[in-house]
Amino acid sequence: MASPVAAADHGHTSLTGLAAATSDIRTNSAPLFAAEVERSTKFVESMMEAGVVVPTPKDPGGGYTHEQHKRNYKAIYEGGQLYRITGEQKYADYVRDVLLAYADLYPTLGDHPAKANQNTGRIFWQVLNDAMWQVYSIQGYELIRAGLNETDRKRIDDDVFRRAGHFLSVDSERTFNLIHNHATWATAGVGMTGYVLGDRDMVDRALLGSAKDGKTGFLRQTDLLFSPDGYYAEGPYYQRFALMPFMIFAGAIEENDPARKIFEHRDGILLKALRTTIQLTYGGYFFPFNDAMKDKSLNTAELYHGVAIAYAKTGDPALLSIAEGQGRTVLTKNGEKVARDLAAGKATPFPFRSLLLRDGPDGDLGAVAILRNGSGPKDQALVAKNSSQGMGHGHFDKLSWQYYDNGNEIITDYGAARFLNIEAKEGGRYLPENESWAKQSVAHNTLVVDEKSHFDGNVKVADTMAPKQLFYSDADGSQISSASMSGAYPGTSFTRTMALLAVDGLSAPVALDIMRVKSDAPHQYDLPLHYQGHIMRVGFDSQSNIVSRPVLGAENGYQHIWVDAAGKPQGDNAFLTWLLDGRFYTYRYVAQEGAESILAEIGANDPNFNLRREPMLIQRINGAQNTVFASLLESHGLYDGAAEQTTASDSQIKSLRLETDNGKDIVSIETLAGTRLLFAISYDTDSRKSHSATVGGKKISWKGYAAQIKSGGTGN
């Protein structure tokens, strides 16, 4: 099936299809592309002015040598592109000279001196960064290679790219054969090098793995790392990161091995993944699942490439609106097409919407449910994370959730404890607190039993189990997701139903949360809520720790929690109201007998100030065997500091009640205006079956798994 690769000693093998272009690229027919040329020109010429600087590797992430080698591969890449676009020989000469300096350096390199507990690189502290160097540099080299003399071409071929390719695929075989983003970058770099050097062995190793049996390698990664809906196993942050080598190498395969029909593989999985990546954002920023940095958005190099390649393949005008929002493109023929069609006014809004994204290669390892109330940048979005572990970058947070409103993350996920490429913070690596706090269950909005994390914090065990998505509906005004988890704790299972419900008389839908817990023995149950904002009102009486701040526990993340206050809510006083960015939020919950509410803050036992100080609320029930937590979040009111005006700063909900009848849960919401809404859950996945229950002495009925109950006592 594989097609031959041209021996490119004197010819030109194409990775991106970038051809020599005329100066009309710079005209206003494609201003986005012209701006990219200008931006790239400034960068590359600043590098040229500084001369060829290829230092001996020494520093970890964020250090001088690390950053210089990053600048170098970017200059190699963009210098090659500028040479093809402008025809100016000076760019080709500079790229050649930098690569000749690497030809002097690379044969002298052994393990990087700043190696840590990860797979060690040569140019960088970890092999992943070496693979990134290869992906970028081989693309720039491809664009100047045909014009080099025989001596220089052979030196760069043999002493840089063949050596680097051997290091990535042979010396680092363990990484190369992983089903993991590190291997995606490595296979992409080696495969593209094989195309440029006319080396079929390299190409086949990249596509099919070291043994060339298809059990590992790039093609197998596309099979196992994405679900049928294009959701990536490690979560949105790493989906964004891995998408670049997936898309760029796929583009190179399309150019050189068109018979493979790579963009049709698995029902077009890579193009699905690109769209799914965009859907996994709010206001342009990625949902911070697992090891995620919260500052990562659609404005990132990986997505500039992905959008350009996907648009060239599909012609989907909605992708142009993403490029328009990014304000960037790439210096390839695909990037030029994006810029040209954007300038021609062909963009349409990207359809951000509610959707269920299955997880796992067969779609049976849980899911991510996104419930959106509108598609605007400030509209509500509730995200239920019912997905699998996410491998080594996964966190122990089965059935956790996040909530966005008014352009902000309101109910939060901490993401990763890391300051990327800031040398002062562990050389930019993951901090110790990533293990002791960020990955632990109490750091998330999910159930914690006996102050232990899910699966007792064991990744290998966690990878063998996943939640089960039971129900999903995106019906207008009644969006619902429900999932269950067994195995996170021995003898204990829990089912969580999240809903975005329109309530008559309220300005926005409420987010409803019902967590049902079953166990074979009594336990302590904690349900944390992490939020952003300043407390306006605490509904229940509490005892504040004014003189000193006790620490909540000793391990599993509890050692990082300061207790500010605690109390025991009763009746309708179980609520907390806070203010964020001119809007009020009230979290209201059903007070259970003997339950305690803990107002707390992250930051204890953190002598190096590695953790962000963020507030949290914990509902705690001691000595219960089976229980149900019922809570809702209400967005209301307005605070305008400039106008000194406040409206509806208090909750518009009078009461929240929970009743259980024969294993069915019914929640009653009553507003101050007298509106009453019932929400019933049967927990029966047969959508055809009808159900009934008695609430307050009255019989109600509904059909299917869950429903809002109409005023007449029936629901759908």
C-alpha positions in Angstrom: 0.0 0.0 0.0 2.9 2.3 0.7 4.1 4.5 -2.1 7.7 5.0 -2.9 9.5 8.1 -1.4 11.5 10.2 -3.8 15.2 10.2 -3.2 15.6 13.9 -2.5 19.3 14.4 -2.8 18.9 16.9 -5.6 15.2 17.2 -5.8 12.5 18.6 -3.6 10.3 16.4 -1.4 7.2 18.3 -0.2 6.0 18.2 3.4 3.6 21.1 3.3 3.2 21.8 -0.4 4.6 25.3 0.1 5.8 26.5 -3.4 7.8 29.6 -4.3 5.3 32.5 -4.2 5.2 35.9 -5.8 5.1 39.2 -4.0 1.3 39.5 -4.4 1.1 37.4 -1.2 1.9 40.6 0.6 -1.0 42.6 -0.9 -4.3 43.3 0.9 -5.9 40.3 -0.9 -4.6 38.2 2.0 -3.7 40.7 4.9 -3.6 38.0 7.5 -0.9 36.1 5.5 1.0 39.4 4.9 1.0 40.1 8.6 2.3 36.7 9.3 5.1 37.2 6.7 6.0 40.5 8.4 5.9 39.0 11.9 8.1 36.1 10.8 10.5 38.4 9.0 11.1 40.5 12.1 11.8 37.4 14.2 14.1 35.7 11.7 16.1 38.8 10.9 16.5 39.5 14.6 18.0 36.0 14.9 20.2 36.7 11.9 21.5 39.9 13.4 22.4 38.0 16.6 24.4 35.5 14.5 24.5 31.7 14.7 24.2 30.8 18.4 24.0 27.1 19.1 25.1 26.6 22.7 26.0 23.4 24.4 22.9 22.2 26.2 22.9 22.8 29.9 19.6 24.2 31.3 16.2 22.8 32.1 13.0 24.3 30.7 13.1 28.1 30.9 16.9 28.3 31.1 19.0 30.1 28.5 20.2 27.1 26.5 16.7 25.6 26.5 15.1 28.8 25.2 17.9 29.4 22.6 17.4 26.0 21.1 13.7 26.7 20.9 14.4 30.0 19.2 16.7 28.2 16.8 14.2 25.6 15.6 11.6 28.3 15.1 14.1 30.3 13.1 15.1 27.2 11.0 11.4 26.6 10.3 10.4 30.1 9.5 13.6 30.9 7.7 13.0 28.1 5.3 9.4 29.4 4.7 10.6 32.9 4.1 13.1 31.7 1.6 10.3 29.9 -0.4 7.9 32.8 -0.1 10.4 35.7 -0.9 13.1 33.9 -2.9 15.7 35.8 -0.8 18.9 33.7 -0.5 19.9 35.2 2.8 17.2 33.2 4.6 18.4 29.9 3.1 22.0 30.8 3.9 21.1 31.5 7.5 19.2 28.2 7.9 22.1 26.4 6.4 24.6 28.0 8.7 22.5 27.2 11.8 22.1 23.6 10.8 25.8 23.2 10.0 26.5 24.4 13.6 24.1 21.7 14.8 26.1 19.2 12.6 29.2 20.2 14.7 27.3 19.9 18.0 25.0 16.9 17.7 27.7 14.2 17.4 29.2 15.4 20.7 26.0 15.1 22.7 25.1 12.5 25.3 22.4 12.6 27.9 21.3 16.1 28.8 22.9 17.4 32.0 19.5 18.6 33.4 17.8 15.2 32.9 15.2 14.5 35.5 12.8 11.6 36.0 11.6 11.6 32.5 13.0 10.2 29.3 16.2 12.1 28.7 16.9 14.2 25.6 20.0 15.4 23.9 19.4 19.0 22.9 16.8 19.4 25.7 16.2 18.0 29.1 13.5 15.6 27.9 13.1 13.7 24.7 9.8 15.3 23.9 11.5 18.7 23.3 14.0 17.0 21.0 11.1 15.6 19.0 9.6 19.1 18.8 13.0 20.4 17.5 12.9 17.7 14.8 9.3 18.4 13.7 10.0 22.1 13.3 13.6 21.9 11.9 13.0 19.2 9.3 10.2 21.3 7.8 12.5 24.3 7.5 15.4 22.2 6.1 13.1 20.6 3.5 12.6 24.1 2.0 16.3 24.9 1.5 17.8 21.4 1.0 17.6 21.2 -2.8 19.7 24.3 -3.1 22.6 23.2 -1.0 25.9 21.9 -2.3 26.5 18.2 -1.9 28.9 18.5 1.0 26.7 20.7 3.2 23.6 18.6 2.4 25.4 15.4 3.4 26.7 16.9 6.6 23.3 18.1 7.6 21.5 14.9 6.5 23.9 12.6 8.3 25.2 14.5 11.4 21.9 16.3 12.3 18.8 14.6 11.0 19.8 11.0 10.6 21.5 11.1 14.1 18.5 12.9 15.6 16.1 10.5 13.9 18.1 7.5 15.2 18.1 9.0 18.7 14.3 9.5 18.7 13.3 6.1 17.2 16.1 3.7 18.3 17.9 5.1 21.3 14.6 6.3 22.7 12.6 3.3 21.4 10.5 3.1 24.6 9.2 6.6 24.1 8.8 6.2 20.4 6.6 3.2 20.8 4.3 4.6 23.4 0.6 5.4 22.7 1.1 8.9 24.1 1.7 12.5 22.9 5.5 12.2 23.3 5.4 9.4 20.8 3.2 11.4 18.4 5.8 14.2 18.3 8.6 11.6 17.9 6.9 9.7 15.1 6.0 12.9 13.3 9.6 14.1 13.4 11.1 10.8 12.3 8.5 10.2 9.6 8.9 13.7 8.0 12.7 13.3 8.2 12.2 10.0 6.3 10.2 11.7 3.6 12.8 14.5 3.2 15.8 12.1 3.2 14.1 9.5 0.9 14.4 7.0 3.7 11.6 4.5 3.5 12.8 2.7 6.7 12.3 5.9 8.7 8.9 6.5 7.3 7.7 3.0 8.0 9.1 3.0 11.5 7.2 6.2 12.1 3.9 5.0 10.6 4.0 1.4 12.0 6.3 1.5 15.0 9.8 0.1 15.6 8.7 -3.5 14.7 6.8 -2.2 11.7 3.9 -4.4 12.7 1.4 -1.6 13.2 1.0 -2.3 16.9 2.6 1.0 17.7 3.5 4.0 15.6 1.6 7.0 14.3 -1.3 5.1 12.7 -1.9 3.1 15.8 -1.9 6.3 17.8 -4.7 7.7 15.7 -6.6 4.5 16.5 -6.1 4.4 20.2 -5.7 8.0 21.4 -9.0 9.4 20.0 -12.5 8.4 20.7 -15.0 8.0 17.7 -16.1 11.6 18.5 -12.5 12.9 18.3 -11.9 13.3 22.1 -8.3 12.7 23.0 -7.5 10.4 26.0 -5.3 12.9 28.0 -7.9 15.7 27.9 -8.2 19.1 26.1 -4.9 20.6 27.1 -2.9 17.7 25.7 -5.3 17.3 22.8 -4.3 20.8 21.7 -0.6 20.0 22.2 -0.7 16.6 20.3 -2.9 17.9 17.5 0.0 19.8 15.8 2.2 16.7 15.1 -1.0 14.7 14.2 -2.1 17.3 11.7 1.3 18.3 10.3 2.5 14.7 9.8 -0.9 13.8 8.3 -0.4 16.6 5.8 3.0 15.3 4.9 1.6 11.8 4.5 -1.1 13.2 2.2 1.5 14.9 0.1 3.9 11.9 -0.1 1.6 8.8 0.4 -1.7 10.0 -0.9 -2.9 6.4 -1.4 -3.1 6.0 2.4 -6.0 8.6 2.5 -4.9 9.6 5.9 -7.6 12.2 6.4 -10.2 9.5 5.7 -8.7 7.1 8.2 -11.2 6.1 11.0 -14.0 8.0 9.4 -11.9 11.2 9.2 -10.8 11.0 12.9 -8.2 13.8 12.6 -10.6 16.3 11.2 -13.1 15.3 13.9 -10.4 15.8 16.5 -9.7 19.3 15.3 -13.3 20.4 15.6 -13.6 18.6 19.0 -10.6 20.5 20.2 -12.3 23.8 19.4 -15.5 22.7 21.1 -13.5 21.9 24.3 -13.1 25.6 25.1 -15.0 28.5 26.7 -14.2 32.0 25.6 -11.3 30.5 23.6 -9.7 28.8 26.7 -9.5 25.1 27.1 -11.4 23.3 29.8 -8.5 22.6 32.3 -8.9 18.8 32.7 -6.1 16.8 34.1 -2.6 18.3 33.8 -3.6 21.5 32.2 -2.3 25.1 32.2 -5.2 27.5 32.4 -3.6 30.1 30.1 -3.7 27.9 27.0 -6.2 29.0 24.4 -7.1 28.7 20.8 -4.4 31.3 20.2 -1.6 28.7 20.1 0.7 27.5 17.3 -0.7 24.0 17.4 -4.2 25.3 16.4 -2.9 27.8 13.8 -1.5 24.8 11.9 -4.5 22.6 12.7 -7.1 25.1 11.5 -5.2 25.8 8.3 -4.8 22.2 7.4 -8.4 21.3 8.3 -9.8 24.3 6.3 -7.8 23.3 3.3 -9.2 19.8 3.5 -12.8 20.7 4.3 -13.5 24.2 3.2 -15.6 24.6 6.3 -16.2 28.4 6.6 -16.7 28.1 10.4 -13.0 27.4 10.7 -12.3 30.8 9.2 -14.0 32.5 12.1 -11.6 30.6 14.5 -8.6 31.9 12.4 -10.1 35.3 12.5 -10.4 35.2 16.3 -6.8 33.9 16.5 -5.6 36.7 14.3 -2.9 34.3 13.1 -2.2 31.7 10.4 0.9 29.8 9.1 3.3 30.4 6.3 2.1 27.5 4.1 -0.2 27.2 1.1 -2.9 26.2 3.5 -2.3 29.3 5.6 -2.4 31.5 2.5 -5.8 29.9 1.6 -7.2 30.7 5.0 -6.0 34.3 4.7 -7.3 34.7 1.2 -10.8 33.3 2.0 -11.0 35.2 5.2 -10.3 38.4 3.3 -13.0 37.4 0.8 -15.6 37.4 3.7 -16.3 33.7 3.6 -16.2 33.1 7.4 -19.2 32.0 9.3 -19.5 31.6 13.1 -18.2 28.4 14.6 -21.1 26.4 16.0 -20.3 26.1 19.7 -23.0 23.8 21.1 -24.0 21.3 23.7 -22.7 17.9 22.9 -21.6 14.5 24.3 -18.1 13.5 23.6 -17.5 9.8 24.2 -14.1 8.7 25.5 -12.0 5.7 24.6 -11.1 4.3 21.2 -14.4 2.4 21.1 -16.4 5.2 22.8 -17.1 3.1 25.9 -14.8 4.7 28.5 -17.2 7.3 29.8 -17.7 10.7 28.2 -17.4 14.5 28.5 -20.8 16.2 28.5 -21.0 19.9 27.5 -24.2 21.7 28.3 -24.3 25.2 26.8 -27.0 27.9 27.2 -26.2 29.7 23.9 -23.1 29.9 21.9 -21.8 33.4 22.8 -18.5 34.0 24.7 -20.3 34.9 27.9 -23.1 32.4 27.9 -23.4 29.6 30.4 -21.6 26.3 30.0 -21.7 23.3 32.4 -19.1 20.6 31.8 -19.4 17.2 33.3 -16.1 15.3 33.3 -17.2 11.6 33.2 -14.2 10.5 31.2 -11.4 7.9 31.7 -8.2 8.5 33.7 -6.2 10.2 30.9 -3.0 8.1 31.6 -0.1 9.6 33.5 -1.4 13.1 33.0 -4.8 12.2 34.4 -6.3 13.4 37.7 -8.3 11.4 40.2 -11.6 13.2 39.7 -14.3 10.9 38.4 -17.6 12.6 37.7 -16.3 16.1 38.5 -17.7 19.3 36.9 -17.0 22.9 36.0 -19.2 25.8 35.3 -18.7 29.0 33.2 -20.8 32.2 33.0 -20.4 35.8 32.1 -17.0 35.0 30.4 -15.5 33.5 33.6 -14.8 30.1 35.1 -17.1 30.1 38.2 -16.9 26.5 39.4 -13.2 25.7 38.9 -10.8 22.9 38.2 -7.3 23.7 39.5 -5.5 22.1 36.5 -1.8 21.5 36.9 0.5 22.7 39.6 3.2 24.0 37.2 4.8 27.2 36.0 5.7 26.2 32.5 9.3 27.1 31.5 9.8 29.4 34.5 13.1 28.2 35.8 12.6 29.4 39.3 9.8 26.9 39.7 11.5 23.5 39.4 12.9 24.4 36.0 9.4 24.8 34.6 8.6 21.2 35.3 5.6 19.9 37.2 5.8 20.9 40.8 5.7 18.4 43.7 2.3 19.9 44.6 1.0 18.5 41.3 1.1 15.1 43.0 0.3 16.2 46.5 -2.6 18.6 45.5 -3.6 19.1 41.9 -4.1 15.4 41.1 -5.9 14.5 44.3 -9.6 14.1 44.4 -10.3 16.8 47.0 -8.7 19.3 44.6 -11.8 18.7 42.3 -15.5 19.0 42.5 -16.2 15.4 43.1 -16.9 12.9 45.9 -14.2 12.0 48.4 -14.6 9.1 50.7 -12.7 8.9 54.0 -10.2 11.6 52.9 -8.7 9.3 50.2 -8.4 9.9 46.5 -10.1 7.8 43.9 -8.3 4.5 43.3 -6.1 5.4 46.3 -4.1 7.6 43.9 -2.9 4.7 41.8 -2.7 5.5 38.1 -2.3 1.9 37.0 -5.5 0.9 38.8 -7.4 4.0 37.6 -6.5 3.3 34.0 -8.4 0.0 34.2 -11.7 1.6 35.1 -13.9 4.3 33.7 -17.3 5.9 34.4 -20.4 4.8 32.6 -22.4 7.5 30.9 -26.0 6.7 31.6 -28.0 9.5 30.1 -27.6 12.7 28.0 -30.1 15.2 26.7 -29.5 18.6 25.1 -33.2 19.5 25.0 -33.8 23.2 25.2 -34.3 24.4 28.8 -33.7 20.9 30.2 -30.2 19.7 29.4 -29.1 16.7 31.4 -26.1 14.5 31.9 -25.9 11.5 34.2 -23.1 9.0 34.8 -22.0 6.4 37.4 -18.7 5.3 38.8 -17.9 2.0 40.5 -14.4 1.0 41.6 -13.0 4.4 42.6 -13.5 3.2 46.2 -13.9 -0.4 47.4 -17.6 -1.2 48.0 -18.8 2.2 47.1 -20.4 3.5 43.9 -21.8 6.9 43.0 -24.0 8.4 40.4 -24.0 12.0 39.4 -26.7 13.8 37.5 -26.0 17.3 36.3 -28.6 19.5 34.6 -29.0 23.0 33.2 -32.6 23.9 33.8 -34.7 26.9 32.8 -36.9 28.1 35.7 -39.8 30.4 35.1 -39.1 33.9 36.5 -35.3 33.4 36.8 -33.0 35.4 34.4 -30.8 32.4 33.7 -31.0 28.6 33.9 -29.8 27.0 37.2 -27.2 24.3 37.4 -28.6 21.3 39.3 -26.4 18.6 40.9 -27.6 15.3 42.4 -24.9 13.0 43.7 -26.3 9.6 44.9 -23.8 7.5 46.9 -24.2 3.8 47.8 -21.8 1.8 49.9 -21.6 -1.5 51.8 -20.4 0.3 55.0 -20.6 3.7 56.7 -18.0 6.3 55.7 -17.1 10.0 55.8 -18.3 11.7 52.6 -16.9 15.0 51.4 -18.3 16.9 48.5 -15.9 19.8 47.7 -16.9 22.9 45.6 -14.1 25.0 44.2 -15.2 28.5 43.1 -14.0 31.9 42.1 -15.4 35.0 43.8 -15.7 37.0 47.0 -18.1 35.8 49.6 -21.1 38.1 50.1 -23.3 36.0 52.4 -23.0 32.8 54.3 -26.5 31.5 54.9 -25.7 29.3 58.0 -24.1 30.1 61.3 -20.4 29.3 61.3 -17.5 29.4 63.7 -14.5 31.3 62.2 -10.9 30.6 62.9 -9.7 34.1 63.5 -6.5 33.6 65.5 -5.0 30.6 63.7 -6.0 28.5 60.6 -6.1 24.8 61.3 -5.2 22.4 58.5 -8.0 20.0 57.5 -6.0 16.8 57.2 -2.6 15.1 56.8 -2.5 13.6 53.3 -4.2 13.1 49.9 -4.4 16.8 49.4 -6.1 17.6 52.7 -2.7 18.8 54.1 -3.0 21.8 51.7 -6.4 23.0 53.0 -6.7 25.7 55.6 -10.0 25.8 57.5 -11.4 29.3 57.7 -14.8 28.5 59.2 -17.3 25.7 59.7 -20.9 25.3 60.6 -23.9 23.0 60.4 -26.6 24.3 58.1 -30.3 23.6 58.8 -33.4 24.0 56.6 -33.1 26.7 54.0 -30.0 28.3 55.3 -27.6 25.9 53.5 -26.3 28.4 50.9 -23.3 30.5 50.1 -23.4 33.7 47.9 -20.4 35.2 46.2 -19.6 38.0 43.7 -17.5 37.7 40.6 -17.0 40.3 37.9 -20.3 42.1 38.5 -22.5 39.0 38.9 -23.7 37.2 42.0 -23.8 33.4 42.4 -25.6 31.4 45.1 -24.7 27.8 45.7 -27.7 26.2 47.6 -27.8 22.7 48.9 -30.1 20.4 50.9 -29.0 20.4 54.5 -28.6 16.9 55.8 -28.9 16.0 59.5 -25.6 16.3 61.3 -23.8 17.4 58.2 -21.0 20.0 58.4 -20.1 22.7 55.9 -16.4 23.8 55.8 -15.3 27.1 54.3 -11.7 26.7 53.4 -8.8 27.9 51.2 -5.9 26.2 49.4 -2.4 27.0 50.5 -1.4 25.1 53.7 1.9 23.3 53.9 3.2 25.2 50.9 6.5 26.8 52.0 7.6 27.6 48.4 4.3 29.4 47.5 3.7 27.0 44.6 -0.1 26.9 45.0 -2.7 29.5 44.1 -4.8 30.6 47.1 -8.3 29.8 46.1 -11.5 29.3 48.1 -13.6 26.1 48.5 -16.6 24.8 50.3 -16.9 21.3 51.5 -20.1 19.5 52.4 -19.2 16.8 54.9 -21.3 13.9 56.1 -19.9 11.5 58.8 -21.0 7.9 59.4 -23.4 7.6 56.5 -23.7 4.4 54.4 -25.9 5.6 51.6 -26.7 9.3 50.9 -27.7 11.8 48.3 -26.2 15.3 47.9 -28.5 17.7 46.1 -27.2 21.2 45.2 -27.8 24.0 42.7 -26.0 27.0 41.5 -27.9 30.1 40.6 -26.6 33.1 38.7 -28.3 36.4 39.5 -28.2 40.1 39.9 -25.7 42.8 38.9 -23.1 44.9 40.6 -22.0 48.1 38.8 -19.2 49.7 40.7 -18.9 52.7 38.4 -22.6 53.5 38.7 -22.6 52.4 42.4 -25.7 50.2 41.6 -26.6 46.8 42.9 -29.6 44.7 41.8 -30.8 41.3 42.9 -27.8 40.6 45.0 -29.7 37.9 47.0 -30.8 34.6 45.7 -34.2 34.5 44.0 -34.8 30.9 45.2 -36.8 30.3 48.3 -36.1 26.6 48.9 -34.5 23.5 47.6 -35.9 20.1 48.7 -35.0 16.5 48.0 -37.4 13.5 48.3 -36.6 9.9 47.6 -39.3 7.3 46.6 -38.4 3.7 45.8 -34.9 4.5 44.6 -36.1 7.6 42.6 -34.9 11.1 43.5 -37.1 14.1 43.1 -35.8 17.6 43.6 -38.1 20.6 44.2 -37.1 24.1 43.5 -39.3 27.0 44.6 -38.6 30.7 43.8 -39.4 33.8 45.8 -42.0 34.6 43.2 -43.8 31.3 43.9 -42.7 29.3 40.8 -42.2 25.6 41.6 -40.2 23.2 39.5 -39.8 19.5 40.1 -36.9 17.5 38.6 -37.2 13.7 38.8 -34.7 10.9 38.2 -35.7 7.3 37.8 -32.1 6.0 37.2 -33.6 3.7 34.6 -31.8 3.9 31.2 -34.8 2.5 29.3 -36.2 5.7 27.7 -39.5 4.0 26.9 -40.5 3.3 30.5 -42.9 5.5 32.5 -42.3 6.2 36.2 -44.2 7.7 39.1 -43.4 8.8 42.6 -45.2 10.5 45.5 -44.0 13.9 46.5 -45.6 15.9 49.3 -48.5 13.5 49.2 -49.1 14.0 45.5 -48.4 11.6 42.7 -46.2 12.7 39.8 -45.2 10.8 36.7 -42.7 11.0 33.9 -41.1 9.0 31.1 -37.5 8.0 30.8 -34.4 8.5 32.8 -35.0 12.1 34.1 -37.4 14.9 33.5 -38.6 18.3 34.6 -42.2 17.9 35.9 -44.7 20.2 34.4 -47.2 22.1 36.6 -49.8 19.4 35.8 -47.7 16.7 37.4 -46.3 15.0 34.3 -43.0 15.4 32.6 -41.0 14.2 29.6 
